[in-house]
Amino acid sequence: MLFNSTTQKKIIGKVRVAADFFGNLKGLMFERQENFDYALIFGLPVETRLGASVHMMFVFFPIDIVFLDAQKKVVDKATLRPWMLNYTPQTAAKYFVEMPLGTGAGTKIGDRVEWVI
């Protein structure tokens, strides 16, 4: 479960972690929108702006994304369109979470986000 601990509200019930090289590489590429009913969490080795950049190549539907610092506070959020070449967060991030469109409305900059797998 992905949970906004600032507002004490559930964001989404299902969570997956991109835990290995292949998971990080693939992300949501070639995923079907009807199968995307979860939050996909990516962890980075260090807080970084450029290293947290994402693309939407071979992702065929829009998504919400939130970027978190090392304390899991939201530092940036966006809605990304299919085939978008690049999005770089405004602030360095240690984690980013890809979610179904509309799910990110439950967060704002400064909120703390937690997850249970």
LUMPATOR-397901 format. One record per atom (N, C-alpha, C, O): atom name; x negated, y negated, z negated. Coordinates in nm, 2 decimals, decimal comma, padded with zeros to 4 digits. Layout:
N
<at = CA&px = X&py = Y&pz = Z> .
...
//
This chain:
117
<at = N&px = -00,08&py = 00,12&pz = 00,00> .
<at = CA&px = 00,00&py = 00,00&pz = 00,00> .
<at = C&px = -00,09&py = -00,12&pz = 00,00> .
<at = O&px = -00,19&py = -00,13&pz = -00,07> .
<at = N&px = -00,05&py = -00,22&pz = 00,08> .
<at = CA&px = -00,12&py = -00,35&pz = 00,08> .
<at = C&px = -00,03&py = -00,45&pz = 00,00> .
<at = O&px = 00,09&py = -00,46&pz = 00,02> .
<at = N&px = -00,09&py = -00,52&pz = -00,10> .
<at = CA&px = -00,02&py = -00,59&pz = -00,20> .
<at = C&px = -00,08&py = -00,73&pz = -00,21> .
<at = O&px = -00,20&py = -00,75&pz = -00,22> .
<at = N&px = 00,01&py = -00,83&pz = -00,22> .
<at = CA&px = -00,04&py = -00,97&pz = -00,25> .
<at = C&px = -00,03&py = -00,99&pz = -00,40> .
<at = O&px = 00,08&py = -01,01&pz = -00,45> .
<at = N&px = -00,15&py = -00,99&pz = -00,46> .
<at = CA&px = -00,15&py = -00,99&pz = -00,61> .
<at = C&px = -00,12&py = -01,14&pz = -00,66> .
<at = O&px = -00,09&py = -01,16&pz = -00,78> .
<at = N&px = -00,13&py = -01,24&pz = -00,57> .
<at = CA&px = -00,10&py = -01,37&pz = -00,61> .
<at = C&px = 00,05&py = -01,39&pz = -00,62> .
<at = O&px = 00,10&py = -01,45&pz = -00,72> .
<at = N&px = 00,13&py = -01,34&pz = -00,53> .
<at = CA&px = 00,27&py = -01,35&pz = -00,53> .
<at = C&px = 00,34&py = -01,23&pz = -00,60> .
<at = O&px = 00,46&py = -01,23&pz = -00,62> .
<at = N&px = 00,26&py = -01,12&pz = -00,62> .
<at = CA&px = 00,31&py = -01,00&pz = -00,68> .
<at = C&px = 00,41&py = -00,93&pz = -00,58> .
<at = O&px = 00,51&py = -00,87&pz = -00,63> .
<at = N&px = 00,39&py = -00,94&pz = -00,45> .
<at = CA&px = 00,48&py = -00,88&pz = -00,35> .
<at = C&px = 00,40&py = -00,78&pz = -00,26> .
<at = O&px = 00,29&py = -00,80&pz = -00,23> .
<at = N&px = 00,47&py = -00,67&pz = -00,23> .
<at = CA&px = 00,42&py = -00,57&pz = -00,13> .
<at = C&px = 00,42&py = -00,64&pz = 00,01> .
<at = O&px = 00,52&py = -00,70&pz = 00,05> .
<at = N&px = 00,31&py = -00,62&pz = 00,08> .
<at = CA&px = 00,30&py = -00,67&pz = 00,22> .
<at = C&px = 00,34&py = -00,56&pz = 00,31> .
<at = O&px = 00,42&py = -00,58&pz = 00,40> .
<at = N&px = 00,29&py = -00,44&pz = 00,30> .
<at = CA&px = 00,32&py = -00,33&pz = 00,38> .
<at = C&px = 00,29&py = -00,20&pz = 00,30> .
<at = O&px = 00,20&py = -00,19&pz = 00,22> .
<at = N&px = 00,37&py = -00,09&pz = 00,33> .
<at = CA&px = 00,35&py = 00,03&pz = 00,25> .
<at = C&px = 00,24&py = 00,12&pz = 00,29> .
<at = O&px = 00,18&py = 00,18&pz = 00,20> .
<at = N&px = 00,21&py = 00,13&pz = 00,42> .
<at = CA&px = 00,10&py = 00,22&pz = 00,46> .
<at = C&px = -00,03&py = 00,15&pz = 00,49> .
<at = O&px = -00,03&py = 00,04&pz = 00,55> .
<at = N&px = -00,14&py = 00,21&pz = 00,45> .
<at = CA&px = -00,27&py = 00,15&pz = 00,47> .
<at = C&px = -00,37&py = 00,25&pz = 00,53> .
<at = O&px = -00,36&py = 00,37&pz = 00,48> .
<at = N&px = -00,45&py = 00,21&pz = 00,62> .
<at = CA&px = -00,56&py = 00,30&pz = 00,67> .
<at = C&px = -00,68&py = 00,21&pz = 00,67> .
<at = O&px = -00,68&py = 00,09&pz = 00,68> .
<at = N&px = -00,80&py = 00,28&pz = 00,65> .
<at = CA&px = -00,93&py = 00,21&pz = 00,65> .
<at = C&px = -01,01&py = 00,26&pz = 00,76> .
<at = O&px = -01,02&py = 00,38&pz = 00,79> .
<at = N&px = -01,07&py = 00,17&pz = 00,84> .
<at = CA&px = -01,16&py = 00,21&pz = 00,95> .
<at = C&px = -01,29&py = 00,24&pz = 00,88> .
<at = O&px = -01,37&py = 00,15&pz = 00,85> .
<at = N&px = -01,31&py = 00,36&pz = 00,84> .
<at = CA&px = -01,42&py = 00,40&pz = 00,75> .
<at = C&px = -01,55&py = 00,45&pz = 00,81> .
<at = O&px = -01,65&py = 00,46&pz = 00,74> .
<at = N&px = -01,55&py = 00,47&pz = 00,94> .
<at = CA&px = -01,67&py = 00,51&pz = 01,00> .
<at = C&px = -01,70&py = 00,44&pz = 01,13> .
<at = O&px = -01,62&py = 00,35&pz = 01,17> .
<at = N&px = -01,80&py = 00,47&pz = 01,20> .
<at = CA&px = -01,84&py = 00,40&pz = 01,32> .
<at = C&px = -01,73&py = 00,40&pz = 01,43> .
<at = O&px = -01,70&py = 00,30&pz = 01,49> .
<at = N&px = -01,68&py = 00,52&pz = 01,45> .
<at = CA&px = -01,58&py = 00,54&pz = 01,55> .
<at = C&px = -01,45&py = 00,46&pz = 01,51> .
<at = O&px = -01,39&py = 00,40&pz = 01,60> .
<at = N&px = -01,41&py = 00,46&pz = 01,39> .
<at = CA&px = -01,29&py = 00,39&pz = 01,34> .
<at = C&px = -01,31&py = 00,24&pz = 01,36> .
<at = O&px = -01,22&py = 00,17&pz = 01,40> .
<at = N&px = -01,43&py = 00,19&pz = 01,33> .
<at = CA&px = -01,46&py = 00,05&pz = 01,35> .
<at = C&px = -01,46&py = 00,01&pz = 01,50> .
<at = O&px = -01,42&py = -00,09&pz = 01,54> .
<at = N&px = -01,52&py = 00,10&pz = 01,58> .
<at = CA&px = -01,53&py = 00,08&pz = 01,72> .
<at = C&px = -01,39&py = 00,08&pz = 01,79> .
<at = O&px = -01,36&py = -00,01&pz = 01,87> .
<at = N&px = -01,31&py = 00,17&pz = 01,76> .
<at = CA&px = -01,18&py = 00,19&pz = 01,82> .
<at = C&px = -01,07&py = 00,09&pz = 01,77> .
<at = O&px = -01,00&py = 00,03&pz = 01,85> .
<at = N&px = -01,06&py = 00,07&pz = 01,64> .
<at = CA&px = -00,96&py = -00,02&pz = 01,59> .
<at = C&px = -00,83&py = 00,02&pz = 01,64> .
<at = O&px = -00,78&py = 00,13&pz = 01,62> .
<at = N&px = -00,76&py = -00,08&pz = 01,70> .
<at = CA&px = -00,62&py = -00,05&pz = 01,76> .
<at = C&px = -00,62&py = -00,03&pz = 01,91> .
<at = O&px = -00,51&py = -00,03&pz = 01,97> .
<at = N&px = -00,74&py = -00,02&pz = 01,97> .
<at = CA&px = -00,74&py = 00,00&pz = 02,11> .
<at = C&px = -00,67&py = 00,13&pz = 02,15> .
<at = O&px = -00,69&py = 00,23&pz = 02,09> .
<at = N&px = -00,58&py = 00,11&pz = 02,25> .
<at = CA&px = -00,50&py = 00,22&pz = 02,30> .
<at = C&px = -00,39&py = 00,28&pz = 02,21> .
<at = O&px = -00,33&py = 00,37&pz = 02,24> .
<at = N&px = -00,37&py = 00,21&pz = 02,09> .
<at = CA&px = -00,27&py = 00,25&pz = 02,00> .
<at = C&px = -00,13&py = 00,21&pz = 02,06> .
<at = O&px = -00,12&py = 00,11&pz = 02,14> .
<at = N&px = -00,03&py = 00,28&pz = 02,03> .
<at = CA&px = 00,11&py = 00,25&pz = 02,08> .
<at = C&px = 00,17&py = 00,16&pz = 01,97> .
<at = O&px = 00,16&py = 00,20&pz = 01,85> .
<at = N&px = 00,24&py = 00,06&pz = 02,01> .
<at = CA&px = 00,31&py = -00,03&pz = 01,92> .
<at = C&px = 00,40&py = 00,04&pz = 01,82> .
<at = O&px = 00,40&py = 00,01&pz = 01,70> .
<at = N&px = 00,48&py = 00,14&pz = 01,87> .
<at = CA&px = 00,57&py = 00,21&pz = 01,79> .
<at = C&px = 00,50&py = 00,30&pz = 01,68> .
<at = O&px = 00,57&py = 00,34&pz = 01,58> .
<at = N&px = 00,37&py = 00,33&pz = 01,70> .
<at = CA&px = 00,30&py = 00,40&pz = 01,60> .
<at = C&px = 00,23&py = 00,31&pz = 01,50> .
<at = O&px = 00,17&py = 00,36&pz = 01,40> .
<at = N&px = 00,22&py = 00,18&pz = 01,53> .
<at = CA&px = 00,15&py = 00,09&pz = 01,44> .
<at = C&px = 00,24&py = 00,04&pz = 01,33> .
<at = O&px = 00,30&py = -00,07&pz = 01,34> .
<at = N&px = 00,25&py = 00,11&pz = 01,22> .
<at = CA&px = 00,34&py = 00,08&pz = 01,11> .
<at = C&px = 00,26&py = 00,07&pz = 00,98> .
<at = O&px = 00,31&py = 00,11&pz = 00,87> .
<at = N&px = 00,13&py = 00,03&pz = 00,99> .
<at = CA&px = 00,04&py = 00,03&pz = 00,88> .
<at = C&px = -00,05&py = -00,09&pz = 00,89> .
<at = O&px = -00,06&py = -00,15&pz = 00,99> .
<at = N&px = -00,12&py = -00,11&pz = 00,78> .
<at = CA&px = -00,23&py = -00,21&pz = 00,78> .
<at = C&px = -00,36&py = -00,14&pz = 00,80> .
<at = O&px = -00,39&py = -00,03&pz = 00,74> .
<at = N&px = -00,45&py = -00,19&pz = 00,89> .
<at = CA&px = -00,58&py = -00,13&pz = 00,92> .
<at = C&px = -00,68&py = -00,22&pz = 00,87> .
<at = O&px = -00,70&py = -00,34&pz = 00,91> .
<at = N&px = -00,76&py = -00,17&pz = 00,77> .
<at = CA&px = -00,86&py = -00,25&pz = 00,70> .
<at = C&px = -01,00&py = -00,22&pz = 00,75> .
<at = O&px = -01,04&py = -00,10&pz = 00,76> .
<at = N&px = -01,07&py = -00,33&pz = 00,77> .
<at = CA&px = -01,21&py = -00,32&pz = 00,81> .
<at = C&px = -01,30&py = -00,38&pz = 00,71> .
<at = O&px = -01,27&py = -00,50&pz = 00,67> .
<at = N&px = -01,40&py = -00,32&pz = 00,66> .
<at = CA&px = -01,50&py = -00,38&pz = 00,57> .
<at = C&px = -01,63&py = -00,40&pz = 00,64> .
<at = O&px = -01,67&py = -00,32&pz = 00,72> .
<at = N&px = -01,69&py = -00,52&pz = 00,61> .
<at = CA&px = -01,81&py = -00,55&pz = 00,67> .
<at = C&px = -01,93&py = -00,54&pz = 00,57> .
<at = O&px = -01,90&py = -00,55&pz = 00,45> .
<at = N&px = -02,05&py = -00,52&pz = 00,61> .
<at = CA&px = -02,16&py = -00,51&pz = 00,52> .
<at = C&px = -02,19&py = -00,64&pz = 00,44> .
<at = O&px = -02,22&py = -00,63&pz = 00,32> .
<at = N&px = -02,16&py = -00,75&pz = 00,50> .
<at = CA&px = -02,18&py = -00,88&pz = 00,43> .
<at = C&px = -02,08&py = -00,98&pz = 00,48> .
<at = O&px = -02,01&py = -00,96&pz = 00,58> .
<at = N&px = -02,06&py = -01,08&pz = 00,40> .
<at = CA&px = -01,96&py = -01,19&pz = 00,44> .
<at = C&px = -02,03&py = -01,26&pz = 00,56> .
<at = O&px = -02,14&py = -01,30&pz = 00,56> .
<at = N&px = -01,95&py = -01,27&pz = 00,67> .
<at = CA&px = -02,00&py = -01,33&pz = 00,79> .
<at = C&px = -01,88&py = -01,39&pz = 00,87> .
<at = O&px = -01,77&py = -01,34&pz = 00,87> .
<at = N&px = -01,91&py = -01,50&pz = 00,95> .
<at = CA&px = -01,81&py = -01,55&pz = 01,04> .
<at = C&px = -01,82&py = -01,47&pz = 01,17> .
<at = O&px = -01,72&py = -01,41&pz = 01,22> .
<at = N&px = -01,94&py = -01,47&pz = 01,23> .
<at = CA&px = -01,95&py = -01,41&pz = 01,36> .
<at = C&px = -01,93&py = -01,26&pz = 01,36> .
<at = O&px = -01,88&py = -01,20&pz = 01,45> .
<at = N&px = -01,98&py = -01,20&pz = 01,25> .
<at = CA&px = -01,97&py = -01,05&pz = 01,24> .
<at = C&px = -01,82&py = -01,01&pz = 01,22> .
<at = O&px = -01,79&py = -00,89&pz = 01,24> .
<at = N&px = -01,74&py = -01,10&pz = 01,18> .
<at = CA&px = -01,59&py = -01,07&pz = 01,16> .
<at = C&px = -01,51&py = -01,11&pz = 01,28> .
<at = O&px = -01,39&py = -01,09&pz = 01,28> .
<at = N&px = -01,58&py = -01,15&pz = 01,39> .
<at = CA&px = -01,50&py = -01,18&pz = 01,52> .
<at = C&px = -01,44&py = -01,05&pz = 01,57> .
<at = O&px = -01,49&py = -00,94&pz = 01,56> .
<at = N&px = -01,32&py = -01,07&pz = 01,62> .
<at = CA&px = -01,24&py = -00,95&pz = 01,68> .
<at = C&px = -01,20&py = -00,98&pz = 01,82> .
<at = O&px = -01,19&py = -01,10&pz = 01,86> .
<at = N&px = -01,17&py = -00,88&pz = 01,89> .
<at = CA&px = -01,11&py = -00,89&pz = 02,03> .
<at = C&px = -00,99&py = -00,81&pz = 02,03> .
<at = O&px = -00,96&py = -00,72&pz = 01,95> .
<at = N&px = -00,91&py = -00,83&pz = 02,14> .
<at = CA&px = -00,78&py = -00,76&pz = 02,16> .
<at = C&px = -00,79&py = -00,68&pz = 02,29> .
<at = O&px = -00,68&py = -00,65&pz = 02,35> .
<at = N&px = -00,90&py = -00,65&pz = 02,34> .
<at = CA&px = -00,91&py = -00,57&pz = 02,46> .
<at = C&px = -00,85&py = -00,44&pz = 02,44> .
<at = O&px = -00,88&py = -00,37&pz = 02,34> .
<at = N&px = -00,77&py = -00,39&pz = 02,53> .
<at = CA&px = -00,70&py = -00,26&pz = 02,53> .
<at = C&px = -00,61&py = -00,25&pz = 02,41> .
<at = O&px = -00,57&py = -00,14&pz = 02,37> .
<at = N&px = -00,56&py = -00,36&pz = 02,35> .
<at = CA&px = -00,45&py = -00,36&pz = 02,25> .
<at = C&px = -00,34&py = -00,43&pz = 02,32> .
<at = O&px = -00,35&py = -00,54&pz = 02,37> .
<at = N&px = -00,23&py = -00,36&pz = 02,33> .
<at = CA&px = -00,12&py = -00,39&pz = 02,43> .
<at = C&px = 00,00&py = -00,47&pz = 02,36> .
<at = O&px = 00,10&py = -00,48&pz = 02,42> .
<at = N&px = -00,02&py = -00,51&pz = 02,24> .
<at = CA&px = 00,09&py = -00,58&pz = 02,16> .
<at = C&px = 00,02&py = -00,68&pz = 02,07> .
<at = O&px = -00,09&py = -00,66&pz = 02,02> .
<at = N&px = 00,10&py = -00,78&pz = 02,03> .
<at = CA&px = 00,04&py = -00,88&pz = 01,94> .
<at = C&px = 00,04&py = -00,83&pz = 01,79> .
<at = O&px = 00,12&py = -00,74&pz = 01,76> .
<at = N&px = -00,05&py = -00,88&pz = 01,71> .
<at = CA&px = -00,07&py = -00,84&pz = 01,58> .
<at = C&px = -00,10&py = -00,96&pz = 01,49> .
<at = O&px = -00,13&py = -01,07&pz = 01,54> .
<at = N&px = -00,08&py = -00,94&pz = 01,36> .
<at = CA&px = -00,12&py = -01,04&pz = 01,26> .
<at = C&px = -00,25&py = -00,99&pz = 01,20> .
<at = O&px = -00,27&py = -00,87&pz = 01,19> .
<at = N&px = -00,34&py = -01,08&pz = 01,17> .
<at = CA&px = -00,47&py = -01,05&pz = 01,10> .
<at = C&px = -00,50&py = -01,15&pz = 00,99> .
<at = O&px = -00,47&py = -01,27&pz = 01,01> .
<at = N&px = -00,55&py = -01,09&pz = 00,88> .
<at = CA&px = -00,59&py = -01,18&pz = 00,77> .
<at = C&px = -00,74&py = -01,14&pz = 00,75> .
<at = O&px = -00,78&py = -01,03&pz = 00,75> .
<at = N&px = -00,82&py = -01,25&pz = 00,72> .
<at = CA&px = -00,96&py = -01,23&pz = 00,68> .
<at = C&px = -00,97&py = -01,26&pz = 00,54> .
<at = O&px = -00,92&py = -01,36&pz = 00,48> .
<at = N&px = -01,05&py = -01,18&pz = 00,47> .
<at = CA&px = -01,07&py = -01,19&pz = 00,32> .
<at = C&px = -01,22&py = -01,20&pz = 00,29> .
<at = O&px = -01,30&py = -01,15&pz = 00,35> .
<at = N&px = -01,24&py = -01,28&pz = 00,18> .
<at = CA&px = -01,38&py = -01,29&pz = 00,13> .
<at = C&px = -01,41&py = -01,17&pz = 00,04> .
<at = O&px = -01,33&py = -01,08&pz = 00,03> .
<at = N&px = -01,53&py = -01,17&pz = -00,02> .
<at = CA&px = -01,57&py = -01,06&pz = -00,10> .
<at = C&px = -01,48&py = -01,04&pz = -00,23> .
<at = O&px = -01,47&py = -00,93&pz = -00,28> .
<at = N&px = -01,41&py = -01,14&pz = -00,27> .
<at = CA&px = -01,31&py = -01,13&pz = -00,38> .
<at = C&px = -01,17&py = -01,10&pz = -00,33> .
<at = O&px = -01,08&py = -01,10&pz = -00,41> .
<at = N&px = -01,16&py = -01,07&pz = -00,20> .
<at = CA&px = -01,04&py = -01,03&pz = -00,14> .
<at = C&px = -00,93&py = -01,14&pz = -00,14> .
<at = O&px = -00,81&py = -01,12&pz = -00,14> .
<at = N&px = -00,98&py = -01,27&pz = -00,13> .
<at = CA&px = -00,90&py = -01,38&pz = -00,11> .
<at = C&px = -00,89&py = -01,42&pz = 00,04> .
<at = O&px = -00,99&py = -01,41&pz = 00,11> .
<at = N&px = -00,77&py = -01,45&pz = 00,08> .
<at = CA&px = -00,75&py = -01,48&pz = 00,22> .
<at = C&px = -00,82&py = -01,61&pz = 00,25> .
<at = O&px = -00,80&py = -01,72&pz = 00,19> .
<at = N&px = -00,91&py = -01,61&pz = 00,36> .
<at = CA&px = -00,98&py = -01,72&pz = 00,40> .
<at = C&px = -00,94&py = -01,77&pz = 00,54> .
<at = O&px = -00,97&py = -01,89&pz = 00,58> .
<at = N&px = -00,87&py = -01,69&pz = 00,61> .
<at = CA&px = -00,82&py = -01,72&pz = 00,74> .
<at = C&px = -00,71&py = -01,62&pz = 00,78> .
<at = O&px = -00,71&py = -01,51&pz = 00,73> .
<at = N&px = -00,62&py = -01,66&pz = 00,86> .
<at = CA&px = -00,52&py = -01,57&pz = 00,92> .
<at = C&px = -00,47&py = -01,62&pz = 01,05> .
<at = O&px = -00,48&py = -01,74&pz = 01,08> .
<at = N&px = -00,43&py = -01,52&pz = 01,13> .
<at = CA&px = -00,39&py = -01,56&pz = 01,27> .
<at = C&px = -00,30&py = -01,45&pz = 01,33> .
<at = O&px = -00,29&py = -01,34&pz = 01,27> .
<at = N&px = -00,23&py = -01,49&pz = 01,43> .
<at = CA&px = -00,16&py = -01,40&pz = 01,52> .
<at = C&px = -00,24&py = -01,39&pz = 01,65> .
<at = O&px = -00,27&py = -01,49&pz = 01,71> .
<at = N&px = -00,27&py = -01,26&pz = 01,69> .
<at = CA&px = -00,35&py = -01,24&pz = 01,80> .
<at = C&px = -00,27&py = -01,18&pz = 01,92> .
<at = O&px = -00,18&py = -01,09&pz = 01,89> .
<at = N&px = -00,29&py = -01,23&pz = 02,04> .
<at = CA&px = -00,22&py = -01,18&pz = 02,15> .
<at = C&px = -00,29&py = -01,06&pz = 02,22> .
<at = O&px = -00,41&py = -01,05&pz = 02,21> .
<at = N&px = -00,22&py = -00,98&pz = 02,29> .
<at = CA&px = -00,29&py = -00,87&pz = 02,37> .
<at = C&px = -00,39&py = -00,93&pz = 02,46> .
<at = O&px = -00,37&py = -01,03&pz = 02,52> .
<at = N&px = -00,50&py = -00,86&pz = 02,47> .
<at = CA&px = -00,61&py = -00,89&pz = 02,57> .
<at = C&px = -00,69&py = -01,01&pz = 02,53> .
<at = O&px = -00,76&py = -01,06&pz = 02,61> .
<at = N&px = -00,67&py = -01,07&pz = 02,42> .
<at = CA&px = -00,74&py = -01,19&pz = 02,37> .
<at = C&px = -00,89&py = -01,15&pz = 02,36> .
<at = O&px = -00,93&py = -01,05&pz = 02,30> .
<at = N&px = -00,97&py = -01,23&pz = 02,42> .
<at = CA&px = -01,12&py = -01,20&pz = 02,43> .
<at = C&px = -01,19&py = -01,21&pz = 02,30> .
<at = O&px = -01,28&py = -01,14&pz = 02,27> .
<at = N&px = -01,15&py = -01,31&pz = 02,22> .
<at = CA&px = -01,23&py = -01,33&pz = 02,09> .
<at = C&px = -01,15&py = -01,42&pz = 02,00> .
<at = O&px = -01,08&py = -01,51&pz = 02,03> .
<at = N&px = -01,16&py = -01,38&pz = 01,87> .
<at = CA&px = -01,11&py = -01,47&pz = 01,76> .
<at = C&px = -01,22&py = -01,46&pz = 01,65> .
<at = O&px = -01,25&py = -01,35&pz = 01,60> .
<at = N&px = -01,27&py = -01,57&pz = 01,61> .
<at = CA&px = -01,37&py = -01,58&pz = 01,51> .
<at = C&px = -01,30&py = -01,66&pz = 01,39> .
<at = O&px = -01,25&py = -01,77&pz = 01,41> .
<at = N&px = -01,31&py = -01,60&pz = 01,27> .
<at = CA&px = -01,24&py = -01,67&pz = 01,16> .
<at = C&px = -01,31&py = -01,80&pz = 01,13> .
<at = O&px = -01,43&py = -01,82&pz = 01,16> .
<at = N&px = -01,24&py = -01,90&pz = 01,07> .
<at = CA&px = -01,29&py = -02,03&pz = 01,03> .
<at = C&px = -01,39&py = -02,02&pz = 00,92> .
<at = O&px = -01,48&py = -02,11&pz = 00,91> .
<at = N&px = -01,38&py = -01,92&pz = 00,83> .
<at = CA&px = -01,47&py = -01,90&pz = 00,72> .
<at = C&px = -01,52&py = -01,76&pz = 00,72> .
<at = O&px = -01,46&py = -01,67&pz = 00,77> .
<at = N&px = -01,64&py = -01,74&pz = 00,66> .
<at = CA&px = -01,70&py = -01,61&pz = 00,65> .
<at = C&px = -01,61&py = -01,51&pz = 00,58> .
<at = O&px = -01,54&py = -01,55&pz = 00,48> .
<at = N&px = -01,60&py = -01,39&pz = 00,63> .
<at = CA&px = -01,52&py = -01,28&pz = 00,57> .
<at = C&px = -01,60&py = -01,16&pz = 00,54> .
<at = O&px = -01,69&py = -01,13&pz = 00,62> .
<at = N&px = -01,55&py = -01,08&pz = 00,44> .
<at = CA&px = -01,61&py = -00,95&pz = 00,41> .
<at = C&px = -01,52&py = -00,84&pz = 00,46> .
<at = O&px = -01,56&py = -00,73&pz = 00,49> .
<at = N&px = -01,39&py = -00,87&pz = 00,47> .
<at = CA&px = -01,29&py = -00,78&pz = 00,52> .
<at = C&px = -01,20&py = -00,85&pz = 00,61> .
<at = O&px = -01,18&py = -00,97&pz = 00,61> .
<at = N&px = -01,14&py = -00,77&pz = 00,70> .
<at = CA&px = -01,02&py = -00,82&pz = 00,78> .
<at = C&px = -00,92&py = -00,71&pz = 00,79> .
<at = O&px = -00,95&py = -00,59&pz = 00,79> .
<at = N&px = -00,79&py = -00,75&pz = 00,79> .
<at = CA&px = -00,68&py = -00,65&pz = 00,79> .
<at = C&px = -00,59&py = -00,68&pz = 00,91> .
<at = O&px = -00,54&py = -00,79&pz = 00,92> .
<at = N&px = -00,58&py = -00,58&pz = 01,00> .
<at = CA&px = -00,49&py = -00,59&pz = 01,11> .
<at = C&px = -00,35&py = -00,53&pz = 01,07> .
<at = O&px = -00,35&py = -00,42&pz = 01,01> .
<at = N&px = -00,24&py = -00,61&pz = 01,10> .
<at = CA&px = -00,11&py = -00,56&pz = 01,06> .
<at = C&px = -00,01&py = -00,59&pz = 01,17> .
<at = O&px = -00,03&py = -00,66&pz = 01,27> .
<at = N&px = 00,11&py = -00,52&pz = 01,17> .
<at = CA&px = 00,21&py = -00,54&pz = 01,27> .
<at = C&px = 00,25&py = -00,69&pz = 01,26> .
<at = O&px = 00,25&py = -00,76&pz = 01,16> .
<at = N&px = 00,29&py = -00,74&pz = 01,38> .
<at = CA&px = 00,34&py = -00,87&pz = 01,40> .
<at = C&px = 00,45&py = -00,91&pz = 01,29> .
<at = O&px = 00,54&py = -00,83&pz = 01,28> .
<at = N&px = 00,43&py = -01,02&pz = 01,23> .
<at = CA&px = 00,53&py = -01,07&pz = 01,13> .
<at = C&px = 00,49&py = -01,03&pz = 00,98> .
<at = O&px = 00,53&py = -01,09&pz = 00,89> .
<at = N&px = 00,41&py = -00,93&pz = 00,97> .
<at = CA&px = 00,37&py = -00,88&pz = 00,84> .
<at = C&px = 00,28&py = -00,98&pz = 00,76> .
<at = O&px = 00,29&py = -00,99&pz = 00,64> .
<at = N&px = 00,20&py = -01,05&pz = 00,84> .
<at = CA&px = 00,11&py = -01,15&pz = 00,78> .
<at = C&px = 00,18&py = -01,27&pz = 00,72> .
<at = O&px = 00,12&py = -01,35&pz = 00,65> .
<at = N&px = 00,31&py = -01,29&pz = 00,74> .
<at = CA&px = 00,38&py = -01,40&pz = 00,69> .
<at = C&px = 00,39&py = -01,39&pz = 00,53> .
<at = O&px = 00,41&py = -01,49&pz = 00,47> .
<at = N&px = 00,36&py = -01,28&pz = 00,48> .
<at = CA&px = 00,36&py = -01,26&pz = 00,33> .
<at = C&px = 00,23&py = -01,31&pz = 00,26> .
<at = O&px = 00,21&py = -01,28&pz = 00,15> .
<at = N&px = 00,14&py = -01,37&pz = 00,34> .
<at = CA&px = 00,02&py = -01,42&pz = 00,28> .
<at = C&px = -00,01&py = -01,56&pz = 00,32> .
<at = O&px = 00,04&py = -01,61&pz = 00,43> .
<at = N&px = -00,09&py = -01,63&pz = 00,24> .
<at = CA&px = -00,13&py = -01,77&pz = 00,28> .
<at = C&px = -00,28&py = -01,78&pz = 00,23> .
<at = O&px = -00,33&py = -01,70&pz = 00,15> .
<at = N&px = -00,35&py = -01,88&pz = 00,29> .
<at = CA&px = -00,49&py = -01,90&pz = 00,25> .
<at = C&px = -00,50&py = -01,92&pz = 00,10> .
<at = O&px = -00,42&py = -01,99&pz = 00,04> .
<at = N&px = -00,59&py = -01,85&pz = 00,04> .
<at = CA&px = -00,61&py = -01,85&pz = -00,10> .
<at = C&px = -00,55&py = -01,74&pz = -00,18> .
<at = O&px = -00,59&py = -01,71&pz = -00,29> .
<at = N&px = -00,45&py = -01,67&pz = -00,12> .
<at = CA&px = -00,39&py = -01,55&pz = -00,19> .
<at = C&px = -00,49&py = -01,44&pz = -00,20> .
<at = O&px = -00,58&py = -01,43&pz = -00,12> .
<at = N&px = -00,48&py = -01,36&pz = -00,30> .
<at = CA&px = -00,56&py = -01,24&pz = -00,32> .
<at = C&px = -00,48&py = -01,12&pz = -00,28> .
<at = O&px = -00,37&py = -01,10&pz = -00,32> .
<at = N&px = -00,55&py = -01,04&pz = -00,20> .
<at = CA&px = -00,48&py = -00,92&pz = -00,14> .
<at = C&px = -00,56&py = -00,80&pz = -00,19> .
<at = O&px = -00,68&py = -00,79&pz = -00,20> .
<at = N&px = -00,48&py = -00,69&pz = -00,24> .
<at = CA&px = -00,53&py = -00,57&pz = -00,29> .
<at = C&px = -00,47&py = -00,45&pz = -00,21> .
<at = O&px = -00,37&py = -00,47&pz = -00,14> .
<at = N&px = -00,54&py = -00,34&pz = -00,21> .
<at = CA&px = -00,48&py = -00,22&pz = -00,14> .
<at = C&px = -00,51&py = -00,10&pz = -00,22> .
<at = O&px = -00,60&py = -00,08&pz = -00,30> .
<at = N&px = -00,41&py = 00,00&pz = -00,20> .
<at = CA&px = -00,42&py = 00,13&pz = -00,26> .
<at = C&px = -00,40&py = 00,23&pz = -00,14> .
<at = O&px = -00,31&py = 00,21&pz = -00,06> .
<at = N&px = -00,49&py = 00,32&pz = -00,13> .
<at = CA&px = -00,49&py = 00,41&pz = -00,01> .
<at = C&px = -00,42&py = 00,55&pz = -00,06> .
<at = O&px = -00,41&py = 00,64&pz = 00,03> .
//
